[in-house]
Amino acid sequence: MDIINVTVDNKPVVVRKGTTILEAARTARIEIPTMCYLKEINEIGACRLCIVEVEGQERLIPSCNNVVAEGMVIHTHSPRVREARRVNLRLLLSQHEI
């Protein structure tokens, strides 16, 4: 069994190789919003509400379909992430009558 060490919102987390960022955050009891994610049914990251910031990566990435890597440092609620989630939710809602 391969073990991966990551940091999620300043909390050290130890998970198995192949674990998604979303699952790693849940292991640390850190909530990341999701809308389209259904484990083993729909893991395409289409809604983009589960995006996170990973140090060293320029773009925000969906946490539901990206796996952790050794030493990864993840921020789930940074100002950049929160603003991007707001925009994504507005875009999703703009396609529906309220």
Secondary structure as UniProt FT lines:
FT   STRAND          3..8
FT   TURN            9..10
FT   STRAND          11..16
FT   TURN            17..18
FT   HELIX           21..27
FT   TURN            28..29
FT   TURN            39..41
FT   TURN            49..50
FT   STRAND          51..54
FT   TURN            55..56
FT   STRAND          61..62
FT   TURN            70..71
FT   STRAND          73..75
FT   HELIX           79..93
FT   TURN            94..95
//
